Amino acid sequence: MASVPVYCLCRLPYDVTRFMIECDICQDWFHGSCVGVEEDKAAEIDLYHCPNCQVTHGPSVIDGGATGGRDPSKPVKTGSAQFVRELRSRTFPNADEILLKPSGAQLTVEFLEEHSFSVPVMVLRRDGLGMTLPPSSFGVSDVEHYIGSDKQIDVIDVSRQCDLKMRLGDFVEHYNSPNRDRVLNVISLEFSETRLSNLVETPKIVRKLSWVENLWPEESVFERPNVQKYCLMGVKDSYTDFHIDFGGTSVWYHVLRGEKIFYLISPTPANLALFERWSSSSNQNEMFFGDQVDMCYKCSVKQGNTLFIPTGWIHAVLTPVDCLAFGGNFLHSLNIDMQLRAYEIEKRLSTADLFKFPNFETVCWYVGKHLLDTFRGLRENRRHPATYLVHGAKALNNAFRSWTRKEALADHEVEIPETINTQALVKDLAKEIRLVEVNEITESFYILQMSMCLPAVFSGFSKKDGSSNGAGSARNYKHLATEGSSLSDLESEDELQIDETPPPRRKTAGLSLPRKLPRAKPCSDPNRIREPGEVDFDIEEDYTTDEEALAAHGVKGGAGGILDLLKASKQVAGLDSTEAPASPSTRDAIQGMLSMANPPSSSSSSSSSSPLSISGGLTEGLGVVKEKGGKAVWVTGGVKKTANSEKKPVIQRPGKRPIKRPARHLSDEESPDEQETLGTCFKDSDYVYPSLESDEEDHTNKTKMKRKKNWDDTPWSPKARVMPTLPKQDRPAREGARVASVETGLAAAAAKLAQQVSGGGTNKKNLVF
């Protein structure tokens, strides 16, 4: 049987519960208690010599001590005194290049939505933040008074970059001691459940955005995550290495006394990949991560300043002087995707539970349910969710799918609330996201259509004196397109094609607008408080006709209103104009719009004398102009508009043939019979009365029945035989097919059959006897 290896002067086997140190000379291991080396001071030893090796090689080398300084071949350990000295002497880009510095009153949800909360925010004074804090004279002894000296807290030994358990009273004694043998730092003292919580209130913006503050149900069986209020106490030269706050949370810091220096790195995909590789390396404590990225900013937070660090930002913290600060972490909806990415990095790095956001997946399920209800409510009220909220919901729903897959469900089901049906939530949330995206596409199509048509037609509709006949209406109508949509670059003649053949089935005249398309308009209720993630526009559907839409925006319906616009633009022949005419492309655009605006009626198909021709046959889409007492009368479907004009020759552009006016087409619902029936009816302003002399038969239904096709309603059967479409024909006679050999064969077969029958009867009789 193999013997168990033994170590140290006591020659005992390895014990995992006891601290051991290796001799740099003989490579043997010794228990700290056996050789007089304390665990918390071992990091200060550069070269350790065991008692046996000290006889020949001298005492151990402790932090540049007895034998002439630190070995230059060995790297500097993170957190050591040498590391802190070198870090202080280095220069970094100033964080003012990236910081936002609003006042406390300016830091609102709208401000962060506008900037996506993607860069750190510094508030120099706490006024306007809605935050409550103790006075600046408040110290660590007061913290001990409100929390209790026997409270067990987690303390970081900076030189060793490891965690220790310590009583709060012992740490306060170390903090107040003038002679400190170690550098200790407290960064994870959460005090929400203590008396100190009554003295500290988080900033108002944090309370409005925090998932835990707003969405965690009181009846939840899971323990509420308490990460909102932390007390940070660090002595001079305390250092916390680069990290991402747990769960991708954002964090706020307010320095009550002293100063903190932050080293900030943006969470780009490249930096996150480098951070993950650095965190999993075996020599992490020998490499300064700031040297591996392209840009590391230095941000000094002095007494009275408040710093907000967004989701995913990689940062380290140095305490140049004794410092007391308050802070907290919070999840929010402004950058859900980055929060989930940080959470996935934590899982890949196997981060200890002590440094993870408690019940992270549980709060995500509650948020998913809230987003589903929010999307439904906004859709019912015809309002849009913000873009960042839609992107966040998609990322969250993808995470839900990965957590509930069969192979991964066992690792995640412990954090799923019992009140949530996961499958239904994933399905319904995906449906609402699709509806929002379809709505956005529909609006984009509508805006694009309006932007392409209207600016080309109404560009340059103005008069010298500033008044407008149709130009004002044009400007109102142009306002239907959203601000910033400048698609009016239709100056090329090739871009605008005029279809000379009108649509065969057009029920109404006028500009064709899409029906029942959602539109954005400013919120009609000035007192309504907008929730985070909701835009300031109502979404309404358009149930009006084209002419009602034109009239609502000040544009006259029909050809008369368009004529006014043409007159205002100096394009109608016969008007006195001192200004230069519009460009050819503009005239082509007007001609195309007018040809689509009013399909010619059958009554106007017979043109009369002195037609008003604009830009090569423009009147074909408008109607007929007849001279009446020196005035031109515009006739369109029973509506007459008069305009002072003189008879002018037809103006046609070279190379352009005039547009022919085809006969009016009847729609499916209209027929000559219907027109005759309506002609025999008595009409007034309110009703239409059928004629008593009319036939009892309903000509409309009769006509529709004639047009209706006869369809075979026989249900489909899989056993039905496929028959040819042509009628079955008689088979032609085959003359001369029967020959003598065939007849002889048939006779022989008949004789043989008769012989077999007679023989069978004889056998039966023999069997009877």
Stockholm file with secondary structure:
# STOCKHOLM 1.0

chainA/1-769         MASVPVYCLCRLPYDVTRFMIECDICQDWFHGSCVGVEEDKAAEIDLYHCPNCQVTHGPSVIDGGATGGRDPSKPVKTGSAQFVRELRSRTFPNADEILLKPSGAQLTVEFLEEHSFSVPVMVLRRDGLGMTLPPSSFGVSDVEHYIGSDKQIDVIDVSRQCDLKMRLGDFVEHYNSPNRDRVLNVISLEFSETRLSNLVETPKIVRKLSWVENLWPEESVFERPNVQKYCLMGVKDSYTDFHIDFGGTSVWYHVLRGEKIFYLISPTPANLALFERWSSSSNQNEMFFGDQVDMCYKCSVKQGNTLFIPTGWIHAVLTPVDCLAFGGNFLHSLNIDMQLRAYEIEKRLSTADLFKFPNFETVCWYVGKHLLDTFRGLRENRRHPATYLVHGAKALNNAFRSWTRKEALADHEVEIPETINTQALVKDLAKEIRLVEVNEITESFYILQMSMCLPAVFSGFSKKDGSSNGAGSARNYKHLATEGSSLSDLESEDELQIDETPPPRRKTAGLSLPRKLPRAKPCSDPNRIREPGEVDFDIEEDYTTDEEALAAHGVKGGAGGILDLLKASKQVAGLDSTEAPASPSTRDAIQGMLSMANPPSSSSSSSSSSPLSISGGLTEGLGVVKEKGGKAVWVTGGVKKTANSEKKPVIQRPGKRPIKRPARHLSDEESPDEQETLGTCFKDSDYVYPSLESDEEDHTNKTKMKRKKNWDDTPWSPKARVMPTLPKQDRPAREGARVASVETGLAAAAAKLAQQVSGGGTNKKNLVF
#=GR chainA/1-769 SS CCCCCCBTTTTBCCCTTSCEEECTTTCCEEEHHHHTCCGGGGGGEEECCCTTTHHHHCSCEESSCTTSSCCTTSCCCTTSHHHHHHHHHCCCCBGGGTCBCCCTTTCCHHHHHHHTTCSCEEESSCTTSCCBCCCTTCCHHHHHHHHCTTCEEEEEETTTTEEEEEEHHHHHHHHHCSSCSSCEEEEEEECTTSGGGGGCBCCHHHHHHCHHHHHCCTTCSSCCCCCSCEEEEECTTEEEEEECCGGGCEEEEEEEESEEEEEEECCCHHHHHHHHHHHTSTTGGGSCGGGSSSCCEEEEEETTCEEEECTTCEEEEEESSCEEEEEEEECCSTTHHHHHHHHHHHHHTTCCGGGSCTTHHHHHHHHHHHHHHHHHHHHHTTEEECHHHHHHHHHHHHHHHHHTSTTTHHHHGGGSCTTCCHHHHHHHHHHHHHHHHHHHHHHHHHHHHHHHHHHHHHTTCCCTTSCCSSHHHHHHHHTTSCTTCCCCCCCSTTTCCCCCSCCSCCCSCSCCCCSSCEEEEECSCTTCCCCTTEEEEEEEECCSCHHHHHHHTTCCCHHHHHHHHHHHTTCSTTCCCCSCCCCHHHHHHHHHHHHHHSCCCGGGSSCCSSCCCCTTTGGGGTCEEEEETTEEEEEETTEEEEECCCCCCCCCCTTCCCCCCCCCCCCTTCCHHHHHHHHTSEECSSCEECCTTSCSSCHHHHHHHHHSCCCCCCCCCTTCCCCCSSCCCCCCCCTTCCCHHHHHHHHHHHHHHHHHHHHHHHHHHHHHC
#=GC SS_cons         CCCCCCBTTTTBCCCTTSCEEECTTTCCEEEHHHHTCCGGGGGGEEECCCTTTHHHHCSCEESSCTTSSCCTTSCCCTTSHHHHHHHHHCCCCBGGGTCBCCCTTTCCHHHHHHHTTCSCEEESSCTTSCCBCCCTTCCHHHHHHHHCTTCEEEEEETTTTEEEEEEHHHHHHHHHCSSCSSCEEEEEEECTTSGGGGGCBCCHHHHHHCHHHHHCCTTCSSCCCCCSCEEEEECTTEEEEEECCGGGCEEEEEEEESEEEEEEECCCHHHHHHHHHHHTSTTGGGSCGGGSSSCCEEEEEETTCEEEECTTCEEEEEESSCEEEEEEEECCSTTHHHHHHHHHHHHHTTCCGGGSCTTHHHHHHHHHHHHHHHHHHHHHTTEEECHHHHHHHHHHHHHHHHHTSTTTHHHHGGGSCTTCCHHHHHHHHHHHHHHHHHHHHHHHHHHHHHHHHHHHHHTTCCCTTSCCSSHHHHHHHHTTSCTTCCCCCCCSTTTCCCCCSCCSCCCSCSCCCCSSCEEEEECSCTTCCCCTTEEEEEEEECCSCHHHHHHHTTCCCHHHHHHHHHHHTTCSTTCCCCSCCCCHHHHHHHHHHHHHHSCCCGGGSSCCSSCCCCTTTGGGGTCEEEEETTEEEEEETTEEEEECCCCCCCCCCTTCCCCCCCCCCCCTTCCHHHHHHHHTSEECSSCEECCTTSCSSCHHHHHHHHHSCCCCCCCCCTTCCCCCSSCCCCCCCCTTCCCHHHHHHHHHHHHHHHHHHHHHHHHHHHHHC
//
